[in-house]
């Protein structure tokens, strides 16, 4: 297939008027196929990659079954998120092991079925590729617990992580940690070569966070949320992340962070270090009502999800990543090029899957969104298969 006429967000992060060639499920340098799709008037951007969210359409990653995982992946794919790395919550090792085992089973089945004749075609609804697990908890601080369950907090434990990693089939791509915990720095030194370490749910000061980055951490979970802010005498972990060129996640749902702070991050951190995430929970894609997150009751009204028993605590978002990216551009003044990169290439690089995902480049999966000038998705190309919305 050849896609013609589109303005393409190219691998060098600028828009170009060029053709896109697809051979099989990959982007090619050129193609001899006769099939051509005219995308004149549209913009081609990479399929998005969400490395931090908890669920959607009534299903929670931690509590659902294989069919529920599939429904989450289908919802994400329908909304332009074509690779997913859902996050756990703070649970016991026993429960986390069950989650990892189920994820491994799901990923294995999906990978096997993707080789068959109904890969994103036929009667099977397209689903986002399951590319990893984000282990958000239990190695976090009780003082910045957020919507996590304090019942299951645990000290950083290398053996526990490796047992879970083995059970998951090496799907764990991110581990969140509060660096001020006694065992944290040793944990980071031990496993930072095996998995991306992210500072999260932390009361850390600047010096402690700096030590963690020097030990091998290189990522910050939902920046500004569940951590100290920036002051002139106590710069805190955010400035430590800036000075150590760490990756930083942002939830641009209009609830978690003021638009001015979203712009501040995009204007201050390196363009290759900002990562948009959804942090969405099971109510995403559903009406207002009562839901749950990490075993705790959640009340959803409009775009706001809060713990039912503590309405001052935000409990994830109800906005998918594509809508977060769109909101960042249309309502927060973030340049389109930066927002696209933060939603596709940067997260792919962060979890080590950029060989296959994240940009419109020869050799990568042909995961492409064709959008109009208002960023409405008109067509989705997933693994080389085209569908229109």
Secondary structure, 3 states (H helix, E strand, C coil): CEEECCEEECCCCCEEECCEEEECCEEECCCCCCCEEECCCCEEEECEEECCCCEECCEECCCCCHHHHHHHHHHHHHCCEEEECCECCCCCHHHHHHHHHHHHHHHHHHHHHCCCCCCCCCCCCCCCEECCEEECCCCCCHHHCCCCCHHHCCCCCHHHHHHHHHHHCCCEEEEEECCCCCCHHHHHHHHCCCCEEEECCCCCCHHHHHHHHHHCCCEECCCCCCCCCCCCCCCHHHHHHHHCCCEEEEECCCCCCCHHHHHHHHHHCCCCCEEEECCECCCCCCCCEEEEECCEEEEEECCEEEECCEEEEECCECCCHHHHHHHHHHCCCCCHHHHHHHHCHHHHHHCCCCCCCCCCCCCCECCEEEECCCCCEEEEEECCEEEEC
